[in-house]
Amino acid sequence: MDMADGLLFAYSDPGPIPAAEFNDWYDNEHGPARLTVPGISAGYRFRALDEAAPPWLAYYEMKSGALDSPEYQALAASASAREKSIMSSLATLDRRVYELISDSGAASEEPPPVVLAVSMSVHPGMDADLAAWYADEHIPMLLAVPGWRRVRRFRLIAGTAPAYLALHELTTMAALEEPGFRAAVTTPWRNRIAESVIAREQRVFGFHRTFG
């Protein structure tokens, strides 16, 4: 299978939709339908562990151009009445499309138990320093932390969000309490990067369901 080099990433909040109906629709209709599109190779749903909103995350690993395919475009045209009703009633649907920049650590057939999603934009002229910090210091330090499995970096190509996403796969929430993690986010280089950040988001989610 060709390696995915893109990501369809969506935060959602059901709002007035009953939880059971929302999850049945997403798990058994909406998510699986996306896996029928050529180039979309895997899909996962996660529930917030940080008590922040929106409470749900789904992401789909894909090849570049998959969302431009006739098969993907046809999903809206063939949507069921339930799909149309729920999509129009969601309190939040924050949809973002990314291209892969780097992939470090251990890829696994097993879905990540925990994901940490960190998005940021930096001042103009600081992008190269941000990339170097991730590659030369931050990612190596994180992958030495017990429970830190994989780090992928992405660049936003569609949607409203900070310019870069770092998607971290953890085997346990306890990794966020490890001394090595605290060390990785308190170095002088990290502090210099923090001073250049103009937009930032950080969310923590636990695995709910895989599609396909």
Disulfide bonds with the S-S distance in Angstrom:
none
